[in-house]
Amino acid sequence: MPKLKPEELESRRQEIIEGARTCFLRNGFHKTTTDEICREASITPGGLYHYFSGKDQIISAVIEQSAKDMLDTLRATTEEAEDTRSAFQRASAFFIEQMQDPERDNVARLDIEIWAETLKNEKLAELNRESWALRREWLENLIKRGVQEGVYHSERADPRGLSSLFMAILIGLRVGKLLWRDDFDLNGAILALYLMNSGGIMSEIPIPEAARGPVAAVAGGRRR
């Protein structure tokens, strides 16, 4: 193999990752063969193994690259916002646009396949947790900024808990859209999420007597 400059090696590596991601989105990673990845990336099997030891390492690279690309986009979307409200508006517009993109269904299918694999592959599970933790940390920092600016009540808002909740809801929206298709009211669900976040559905949060204590300290009282 001809000796390449470091930037050329990295560029070729990225081409392989993109080719593999295309194959995984099209066929799932279990059905995708290294030969298919080679054809998609226009590289020989020997050339492929110069960059990656096998398909598991390619899958890991795809997960890492997807997380990096998403974070770069989110940061670019929100960092120039004047305040937290504007940042949330920009991020929300981005997520809505992403949800409406038919290609996102293939991404959701691939994520579900990866999640199933993580139940029996601890190395992949750890990498997947780290990639999603990066997304959650970005959201947690945005919520912390909101607390400082008074968007969220400083004594009630738990940035870690709230970011975890939002992440779970966003993942649930993607899975619901994929599983239930036209029966899933995506726009209505997004509107309901906005109303919940702004306190627009209920003027007070009912808390059963047995749940008072830690929950009441965070969520109790009247929403404003």
Helices and strands as residue ranges (DSSP letters): H 6-27, H 34-41, H 45-51, H 55-78, H 84-100, H 103-118, H 122-148, H 159-180, G 181-183, H 186-198, G 209-211, H 214-219
